[in-house]
Amino acid sequence: MNDSTTSSVIPSQELLVRLERNNMAMLRLSRKLSSYTCEPNNRSCFEKLYELRQDFKSFANRHNQIMGLLKGSKAIGRNLDSEVKKHLRSFKKLESDMAAYLLDTNKYY
């Protein structure tokens, strides 16, 4: 019985670390997006920049919600586990969207 409790807590801690690491990466990308080196140079880049900023805001809000839920419980339930995995997938999508934007603005060298 002790092994089952330990095994359910360890993934929770691993996911916490992974979420925090992803959040730090998002903060760095958000700062880069706000810098003058990533200014849009055409209409489609302006639209993409607006979408990226909205996505960053929603990602940060969802991250704060999930972290609050994770820190409030000792183990991750199935529903929360699926939310965390969905959030990790959204991180990967947002990261690839940011890379595509940087390539479109020719600022990624």
Secondary structure, 3 states (H helix, E strand, C coil): CHHHHHHHHHHHHHHHHHHHHHHHHHHHHHHHHHCHHHCCCCHHHHHHHHHHHHHHHHHHHHHHHHHHHHHHCCCCCHHHHHHHHHHHHHHHHHHHHHHHHHHHCCCCC
